[in-house]
């Protein structure tokens, strides 16, 4: 699944650090889809997401950035 596009042939959809996972997307609907895929994958491994530890944010370009 495509995440943040780096160039024409590379994209990044997640970063993993120990027991942490960062999901990257270019739009809210793509982030939601990526989250659903991730939840399904970890559920099949017998694991679960700790929703109480989760957070999200959005970076928006402005005329000053």
Secondary structure, DSSP 8 states (H G I E B T S, - for coil): ---EEEETTEEE-EEEETTEEEE--SSHHHHHHHHHHHHHHHHHTT----GGG---------TT-
